[in-house]
Amino acid sequence: MLSRVASNLFWIARNVERAESSARVLKTRLINALETSEAGPLAEGDWEMILDICAVSSEYYDIHPVCEAEKIARYICFDRTNINSIINCMENARNNARSVREVIPEDLWEILNEHHLSMQNENVDTWSMQRIHEYLRDIQKLSFSLQGVIEASMLREEAYNFIKVGKWMERGEKTARVLNVVSEKTKELKLQTETDHYYYWLSALQFLNGYDAYLKRFPPKMEPAQVISFLISYEQFPRSIEYCMEHVRETVMKLESGQVSHYSEELFDAMDRVTQEFMKIKFRKLGMDEIGPFLDKFQNDCNRISSIFARTYYFV
């Protein structure tokens, strides 16, 4: 497979997963805003948390001096200067797919292209918040459709595996980012109010599509330690960090036909180090002061793995 093809396959998955994650986070916040009082600094802090999760906080404040719900929603969804905006991610995924049409299912290309063409006729500047909410829901459904096409149509060969690595890498990083931001937020508020803000842990589960799954496994009580353990290392939850990283390693092993070669040795070494870190924390409870450093290190490790993966397979 050409390195250009491998790169585009990897980034189709990452861009779609990033768009879906941002859509879910923003949609959850919009719903929560309707269910809670939106007055005072607490509400403003909630919106700042969304900017941090989407990794656009400093860029947003370079353009907008104040934290306003509608401006944040439009920035995350449609701002062309925001490289991680949903519209940019979906356009990038479509361009990636156009470059590799010969190796992906035709339905995959058609779904991405139809979405792109439909957005060309839309004047998003006139959209109401209700219409933006519908758009976020549509992006989630679009992502589910694309994943369904991939799972139902693609041969389990190299093209499929590059897509899967991109998906699991992006998903694991997003879970770590959500946990990191939420844990920092609750730590700050606990110092100010001397109470546990279970609302934010419930939000973390909703941001990661894990609320229903969590309630099926644990009693309906937002114990921070249980939520953290569930999102970091619960092996049966498909957005837990451990689940995602195990699937990255498993997929890379399939790319390598079960062998570690001289050119992939550095990649496997980096993945093994992450696995070792999980083994260290798996059988003990992390204190709140330990969560932040662990997640910071994990995100740095993910960036390193992504860089080595690119160098190994398609970076020239």
C-alpha positions in Angstrom: 0.0 0.0 0.0 1.2 3.5 -0.9 2.1 5.7 2.1 -0.2 8.4 0.8 -3.1 5.9 0.9 -2.3 4.7 4.4 -2.2 8.3 5.7 -5.5 9.2 4.1 -7.2 6.1 5.6 -5.9 6.9 9.0 -7.1 10.5 8.8 -10.6 9.6 7.5 -11.2 7.8 10.8 -9.6 10.4 13.0 -11.4 13.3 11.4 -14.8 11.6 11.6 -14.3 10.5 15.2 -13.1 14.0 16.2 -16.2 15.6 14.6 -18.5 13.1 16.3 -16.8 13.6 19.7 -17.1 17.4 19.4 -20.7 17.1 18.3 -21.6 14.9 21.3 -19.8 17.1 23.8 -21.5 20.3 22.5 -24.9 18.6 22.2 -24.7 17.4 25.8 -23.8 20.8 27.1 -26.7 22.4 25.2 -29.1 19.9 26.7 -27.7 20.4 30.2 -28.1 24.2 29.7 -31.8 23.7 29.2 -32.1 21.6 32.3 -30.1 23.8 34.7 -29.9 27.4 35.6 -27.6 29.3 33.3 -26.7 32.2 35.5 -23.5 33.3 37.1 -19.8 32.2 36.8 -20.7 28.5 37.2 -22.4 28.4 33.8 -19.5 30.3 32.2 -17.1 27.8 33.7 -19.2 25.0 32.1 -18.8 26.5 28.7 -15.0 27.1 29.3 -14.8 23.3 30.0 -16.3 22.6 26.5 -13.6 24.8 24.9 -10.9 22.9 26.9 -12.3 19.5 25.9 -12.3 20.5 22.3 -8.8 21.9 22.6 -9.7 25.3 21.3 -9.8 27.5 24.4 -6.9 29.9 23.6 -7.9 30.1 19.9 -11.4 31.0 20.8 -10.4 33.8 23.2 -8.1 35.2 20.5 -11.2 36.0 18.5 -13.9 36.4 21.2 -13.2 38.2 24.5 -16.2 36.8 26.3 -17.6 33.3 26.9 -21.0 33.1 25.2 -23.0 29.9 24.5 -23.9 30.8 20.9 -20.5 32.0 19.9 -18.9 28.9 21.3 -21.4 26.7 19.5 -20.7 28.4 16.2 -16.9 28.4 16.7 -16.9 24.6 17.4 -19.3 23.8 14.6 -18.5 26.2 11.7 -15.5 28.4 12.2 -13.1 27.9 9.3 -10.2 29.4 11.4 -10.7 26.6 13.9 -8.8 23.6 12.5 -10.8 21.3 14.8 -14.2 22.7 13.9 -16.8 20.0 13.0 -17.2 21.4 9.5 -13.4 21.4 8.9 -13.1 17.8 10.2 -15.9 16.5 8.0 -14.5 18.3 4.9 -11.0 16.9 5.7 -12.5 13.4 6.0 -14.3 13.9 2.6 -11.0 15.0 1.0 -9.2 12.1 2.5 -11.8 9.7 1.1 -11.7 11.3 -2.3 -8.0 10.5 -2.5 -8.5 6.8 -1.8 -11.8 6.0 -3.4 -10.3 2.9 -5.0 -9.7 1.2 -1.7 -12.8 2.2 0.4 -16.5 1.1 -0.1 -18.4 3.3 -2.5 -21.0 3.9 0.1 -18.4 5.4 2.4 -17.5 7.9 -0.2 -21.1 8.7 -1.1 -22.1 9.4 2.5 -19.2 11.8 3.0 -19.7 13.5 -0.3 -23.5 13.9 0.1 -22.9 15.6 3.4 -20.3 17.9 1.9 -22.6 18.8 -1.0 -25.6 19.4 1.3 -23.6 21.8 3.4 -22.6 23.9 0.3 -26.2 25.1 0.0 -26.5 26.0 3.7 -26.1 29.5 5.1 -25.0 28.4 8.6 -24.8 32.1 9.8 -28.6 32.2 9.8 -29.1 29.0 11.8 -30.8 29.2 15.1 -29.5 27.3 18.2 -32.3 24.7 17.6 -31.0 24.1 14.1 -27.4 23.8 15.4 -28.6 21.2 17.8 -30.2 19.3 15.0 -26.9 19.5 13.0 -25.0 18.0 16.0 -27.4 15.1 16.1 -27.1 14.6 12.3 -23.3 14.5 12.7 -23.6 11.7 15.2 -25.9 9.8 13.0 -23.6 10.3 10.0 -20.7 8.9 12.0 -22.7 5.9 13.0 -23.6 5.3 9.4 -20.0 5.5 8.3 -18.9 3.1 11.0 -21.7 0.7 9.9 -20.5 0.8 6.3 -16.9 0.1 7.4 -17.8 -2.8 9.6 -20.3 -4.3 7.1 -18.5 -3.8 3.8 -14.7 -3.7 4.2 -12.4 -6.6 3.9 -10.3 -7.1 7.0 -7.1 -6.2 5.2 -4.7 -3.3 5.4 -7.1 -0.5 4.5 -9.5 -1.6 7.2 -6.7 -1.8 9.8 -5.4 1.7 9.1 -8.9 3.1 9.5 -9.3 1.2 12.8 -6.0 2.5 14.3 -7.1 6.1 13.5 -10.4 5.6 15.2 -9.1 4.0 18.4 -6.2 6.5 18.7 -8.6 9.5 18.4 -11.2 7.9 20.8 -8.6 7.1 23.5 -7.2 10.6 23.4 -10.6 12.2 23.7 -11.6 10.0 26.7 -8.3 11.1 28.4 -9.0 14.7 27.6 -12.5 14.7 28.9 -11.4 13.0 32.1 -8.5 15.4 32.5 -10.7 18.5 32.1 -13.5 17.3 34.3 -11.1 16.2 37.1 -9.4 19.6 37.1 -12.8 21.3 37.1 -14.1 19.4 40.0 -10.9 19.8 41.9 -11.1 23.6 41.6 -14.7 23.7 42.6 -14.2 21.4 45.6 -11.5 23.8 46.9 -14.0 26.7 46.5 -17.2 25.1 47.8 -15.9 22.0 49.8 -18.4 19.8 48.1 -18.2 17.1 45.5 -19.7 18.2 42.1 -21.2 14.9 40.9 -22.9 16.8 38.1 -19.6 17.0 36.3 -18.9 13.3 36.6 -22.3 12.6 35.2 -21.5 15.1 32.3 -18.2 13.2 31.7 -20.1 10.0 31.2 -22.6 11.8 28.8 -19.7 13.4 26.9 -18.3 9.9 26.2 -21.6 8.2 25.5 -21.1 6.1 28.6 -24.0 7.1 31.0 -26.4 4.2 30.1 -23.5 1.7 30.1 -22.3 2.9 33.5 -25.8 2.6 35.1 -26.0 -0.9 33.8 -22.8 -1.8 35.6 -22.9 0.3 38.7 -25.6 1.7 41.1 -27.1 5.1 40.0 -24.6 7.1 42.1 -21.9 9.3 40.7 -18.9 8.1 42.8 -15.9 9.9 41.2 -13.6 6.9 41.8 -16.0 4.5 40.1 -16.5 6.9 37.1 -12.7 7.3 36.7 -12.1 3.6 36.9 -14.9 2.9 34.4 -13.6 5.4 31.9 -9.9 4.5 32.3 -9.8 0.8 32.6 -13.2 -0.9 32.3 -12.4 -3.5 29.6 -15.9 -3.9 28.3 -16.7 -0.2 27.7 -15.6 0.7 24.1 -14.6 4.2 25.0 -12.4 3.4 28.0 -8.8 4.3 27.5 -7.6 0.8 28.1 -10.1 -0.7 25.6 -9.0 1.8 23.0 -5.3 1.2 23.4 -5.7 -2.5 23.5 -7.4 -2.3 20.1 -4.7 0.0 18.7 -2.1 -2.6 19.7 -4.2 -5.5 18.4 -4.7 -3.8 15.0 -1.1 -2.9 14.6 -0.2 -6.5 15.3 -2.5 -7.5 12.5 -0.8 -5.1 10.2 2.5 -6.7 11.1 1.0 -10.3 10.7 1.8 -11.0 14.4 5.5 -10.2 14.2 7.6 -7.3 15.4 9.9 -6.2 12.6 13.0 -3.9 12.8 11.0 -0.9 11.4 8.1 -1.4 13.8 10.1 -2.2 17.0 10.0 1.5 18.2 6.2 1.6 17.7 5.6 -1.6 19.7 8.0 -0.4 22.4 5.9 2.8 22.8 2.7 0.9 23.0 4.2 -1.5 25.5 5.1 1.4 27.8 1.5 2.6 27.8 0.4 -1.0 28.6 2.8 -1.1 31.5 1.5 2.2 32.9 -2.0 0.7 32.9 -0.9 -2.4 34.7 0.6 -0.2 37.4 -2.7 1.6 38.1 -5.1 -1.3 37.3 -5.1 -2.9 40.7 -5.1 0.3 42.9 -7.3 3.3 43.1 -5.8 6.5 41.8 -6.1 9.5 44.1 -7.5 12.7 42.7 -4.1 14.3 42.8 -2.7 11.4 40.7 -5.3 11.5 38.0 -4.1 14.7 36.3 -0.4 13.7 35.9 -1.4 10.2 34.7 -3.7 11.6 32.0 -1.2 14.2 31.0 1.4 11.5 30.6 -1.0 9.3 28.7 -1.9 12.1 26.2 1.8 12.8 25.7 2.3 9.0 25.1 -0.6 9.1 22.5 1.1 11.9 20.7 4.3 10.0 20.6 2.6 6.8 19.4 0.8 8.8 16.6 4.1 10.3 15.5 5.9 7.0 15.5 3.0 5.3 13.7 3.2 8.0 11.0 7.0 7.6 10.7 6.7 3.8 10.6 4.0 3.5 7.9 3.5 6.7 5.8 5.6 9.7 6.8 8.2 10.5 4.2 
